[in-house]
Amino acid sequence: MNSIVRLMPDATALQPDFRSAMRQLVGGVSVITVGRGDEVTGMTVSSLSSLSIEPASVIVSLNRNASSWPILQRERVFGANLLAAGQVGVAERFSGKGGLRGAERFAGAEWRKHVTGVPLLVGALAALDCEVEEIIERHSHGIVIGRVVHVEVAPQSAALAYWHGGYVHVDRDEDVARLAPLGGPDPQDEP
């Protein structure tokens, strides 16, 4: 009888290679907002994804050491703001650059409140007002499933993405033409 022996690598030794591997993955940049009043805060993420259309829901992975985490757990509502290419400054403020925390991160942009009362970014590609359905805690992060209760969609614009440790913009009109030879959609086929 043959047996397969799997050696489990040291997790610490994997971290640099894993981080490098994940930088190969292009991710849309979003700002997750939580809290109300004096406790308003948020963070920049590239882990937001749709989960379901019916019911409308999203999934996002959040670091449990983030200052936003206890507020999200307690309030159980959040905003998911999908950033446009021109909103790099917002992404950087919410990533904590310059030591900004809490309400300081909201300066320099216009915010609106809807169903849950969390701030939603005016001018974002899309802003989703969400109620937490479930939180699954694993390792350093929490997987948050949110049911969307309000949606705002801006006119089409270039998106902000994160790739190779930096921000890049993705413009549908420019990039579809470049991707067409790779088998992408032909912009002339769109309605």
N, C-alpha and C positions, 0 to 999 in steps of 0.2 A: 504494500500500500504506500502510495506517495503522499507525502504531506507537504503543504506549503507553509513556509515559515516567513512571516512578515515582521520585519524589524521596524519598530516605531521610532522614527527619528526624534531627536531632541527638539521640542517645540521652539525653544529659543533659537536654535540653529536655523530653523526654517523661516523665521520672521523676515530677514532681509530678502530672501528669494521670493517668499510669498508676496511681500509688499511690491517687489519689482514686477512680479507676474500680474498682480491686480492693477498696476499702473498701465498695463496693456489694454485694459478694458475701458472703453469710452463710456462716460456716464454723464447724463444731464445733471446740471447743478440746480439744486433747490434750497430754499431756506425754510426750515421748519420753525414755526412760531408757536409759543405756548404762553400761558398766563394772561392775567388781566391786571389792570391798575399798576401798582408799584412792583408787582412780580413778573412783569412782562419780560420775556427773553426769547432766545432762539438760537439756532445753529445752522451752519451750512452743511449740506449732505449731497452725496452723489448716489445714494442708495434707494431713492424713491422709485417705485414701480407700480403700475396698475396691477390689481389683483383680480378684480371682477367688474364686469359692466352691470350685471344684475345680481345683487344690488351693487351700485357704484361703490367701489372700495379700492384702497391703496394699501401698500405695504412699505414700510421704511425701517431700516436698521439704525438704531441710535445707541451711542456709547452711554453706558450706565454711570460713568463718572462725570458726564457733562452736567453743568449747572441746570440745564433744562429738564433733566430726567425726573427729579422728584416732583417738579411742578406738573409735568405731563402725567405722572402716575396719580397724583392727587386730583387734578382737574379733569383728566380724561377727555380733553379736546385739544386739537392742534390745527394750525394752518399749514398747508403745503404750497409754497410759492415757487413755481417753475420759472427760473430766471431767463431773461432775454440777454443777448450778447452784450448789450450796453450796460448791464447791471453788475459788472465785475466788482465795483466798489461795495455794493450791497453784500456780495458773496464774501469779500474780504472782511468787512465789518463783522459779519456773523460767524466767521471762522475764528474770531478773537484776535485778529491782527491788531497790534497797537495796544493790546490790553483792554480793549473795550468789553464791557460786561452789561448784562441786563438791558435796561431801557436805552443806554448809550448807543447800542447797535442799531436802533431804529432811526437815528438822526440822519438827515439828508435824503430821506425818501418819504413818499406819501403812503399812508396806511389807512385802511378802512376796516370796519367791523361789520359782521353779518350775523348769522344764526347763533354761533357759539360764543361770540364776543372776543375771539382771538384776532389779532391784527392780520390783515391780508394786504399784500403789496399791490398798490395801484401801478399798472404798467407792466406787471409780470406777464409772461406768455400765458400763464393760467394760474389761478389761485383757487385752492380747494379748501373749504371749511369742513373739518372732519371731527367726528366723534370716535373715540377709541372703542373698538369692539373687543379686542383681545391683545394681551401683551405676553410674549413668550420670551423668557429670559434665558439666554445661553451665553456662557463665557463672559466676555467683557461688554456685550451688547444686549439690547432688547429688540425683539422683532415686534413692531407695532402694526396691527391691522386696524385701519381706520375706515369707517363708513363715511362717504362724502355726503354732506347735507346741503352744500351750496357750491356752485361753480361759477367762476368768471373766466372768460377766455378773451384775450386781446386779439386785435387784428394780427395777421401773420407777420412774423418778424424773425430775425436770426436768433438762434438759441445759444445759450451758454453751456459749454460742456467742459469736462475735466478729463485730461488725458496726459499721460507721462509726467504727472506732478505739476501740471499747469493748466490754466484756462485757455480754451480755444472757442472760436465762434463757429457755429454751423448755420449756414444760410441755405435754405432749401433751393432757391433759384440758382445760386452759384454752384452748389455742391451736387445737385442732381445732374447737371450737365457734365460735371467731371466724373461722376460715378456711372453714367450711362454705358460707357464701354465695358464696365465690369458686370453688366447684366442688370443694372438698376432700372427703375422705371423711366420711361421716356416722358419728359415733361409735356410733350404734345398730346399724350394719351389722357392727360388729366382733364376732368370736366371744368 
